[in-house]
């Protein structure tokens, strides 16, 4: 009899692709990628990023989904079962623990920024009904950051919406949400790119994104690009492993993995092509915008363009939807673990994890106001959490996942899970996860530590 997951299963290939793409496409694509690219010299960053996706991201994505589907349980339980099955060292189970901790840390700040998208959607909604305009976006943004109550409140609303989906389960919650949210997201994004094209600055935006300036390539930039590749594809913390556990047996992992990686990359580039023409068109210097880039530059444009209110509502609504379908995938692994190990009901389990993430998220909330003076390693608290979780824990988790799939799992298991691919592709993939990807990740990681 075919093994299925006790948490439920995706009803089809499309459902899995939508869910995995929904996880991958998020704040990472629309908020983080454009400002990282503009802070790191545009095209050169994009090129290094694309190489990270192809050489490290996609092979590890395949490894994660494969481990998940073979184990069919939440990450820690899966890894415990697979170490028993293969006789591998118990230490591999740490992959699952790194994943749970990284997921909790990431969700803690992700939800704060998710709250910003709700706040801005709300401002434009009010404006559509005759409310006040955002005339000084820099002030609007800094007022929001200066107000811990408001930040914590939106952070709570965002977290509540995330629990609302995860609490309902795989089919009734996750799958039902992505089925209508993902098509809506794509349509909105295309409408925004089409608007960008009418500004007459699409060419400039494209050359900004695609013309590489190799003098900008350095260790720090390569680390950001690698960290971003892991973050954007939702890798290294067992999210994709968990989604893989719910994937029916007859669906090709390499094919669906490639579709998800392509869709994620395409949407990051499209987001750049939607945002930069507007930014450049309004004479704003796209370099060095940092995390505030889209929040402070786009509202300037939305205030003067025809139909700007609608565009503002569409843009921040899009950003919220993208963040929402990702945050559910950050909450799912730890929730599934509590359900399995502690026998806690899904609704309660998701609420417990989310509550913890909300509390930890207060560190990010306060890093913008009452604790803004607290600095470590030249970063504020939010920056520190991002550094530890995104740039160190995700690559480390990914490295271990690649090694586990490449060296610890039996070849028969790999062949069974990757049935249908050509022998050449199989061999290439295996050596990439055994040697190439781990070496590349290690090089970048050592750069961070040294
Ligand atoms: N990939 C999402 C984004 O780009 C964020 C995300 C969701 C994530 N699940 C993850 C990041 C797991 C790392 C690991 O916004």
Boltz pocket constraint, residues with backbone or C-beta under 6 A from the ligand:
constraints:
  - pocket:
      binder: B
      contacts: [[A, 23], [A, 24], [A, 25], [A, 26], [A, 27], [A, 28], [A, 29], [A, 106], [A, 230], [A, 231], [A, 232], [A, 233], [A, 234], [A, 235], [A, 236], [A, 237], [A, 239], [A, 322], [A, 326], [A, 327], [A, 329], [A, 330], [A, 394]]
      max_distance: 6.0
